[in-house]
Amino acid sequence: MRATRMFLIAAVAATYSHAAFAQHGDFTPKVQLILDYLKDSGDTCISPAIPGEQPFNACREDTGSIALTIVTGLPVRDGDGRVIDTCSAKLTATIVPGFQSVKMEVSAGKCPEKTRKSGEFSRIFVGVILELAEWVQKKGKPI
């Protein structure tokens, strides 16, 4: 699992206003699981409270290709590393047809440059996707 996270972080960290591809076998099925849940539930968007994660909104978009869009707040830190504010950022994850990969586009234009360059958003978005996929699995198989 750690290798998966490190790969995904590297793929997302390469961008904050660009696109990257995550081609790990475990990631694409997680994004697909979330998209299928949204389709099957009839919900366009969900905002589950997941312990340890910032509040977020995850939506299924169907604009030519089906994408998972996650909007959340990123921490804005001062010079001492303390969180002084948040800024809105968006990740769009689109499954590439015919390949075991996900195209990821991060948009954080409203965030200060220091926040965008920190790469902290990659850990946040990867964490949200992994935790959300786990939440969906539990939701589909109640105890």
C-alpha positions, 0 to 999 in steps of 0.5 A, a space after each residue: 500500500 505504501 508503494 501505491 501511495 508514493 507513486 500516486 503522490 509523485 503523479 499528483 505532485 507533478 502538477 498543480 495546474 497541469 495534468 498527470 497520469 497515475 498508472 498503478 493497478 490499484 488506483 484506477 479501480 478505486 476511482 472506478 469504484 467511487 464513480 460506480 457508487 455515485 452512478 448506482 446511488 443516483 447521487 451526483 455528489 457526496 460529502 461524507 465525513 471521513 475522520 482525519 480528512 478535511 471536509 470535501 465534495 466528490 462529484 461524478 461529472 459526465 461531460 464527454 468522459 466520466 470524471 470524478 471531481 473532488 473539491 476541498 480546502 487546502 491549508 495555507 501555512 505561515 512561515 512557521 508552518 502553522 495553518 492560518 487559512 484555507 484555500 479551495 482546490 479541485 482535482 479532476 480524475 478521469 479514467 483513460 479508456 482502454 488503459 489502467 490509468 487515471 488522468 488527474 488535473 489539479 486546479 488550485 489557482 485561488 491558493 497562494 503560490 507557496 501553498 501550490 508549490 508545497 505539494 501538500 495538496 497531493 497527499 490531501 487528494 490521494 488521501 481523500 480518494 483512498 479514504 473515499 474508496 474505503 468508505 464506498 466499500 463499507 457502504 456497499 457491504 454493511 456490517 
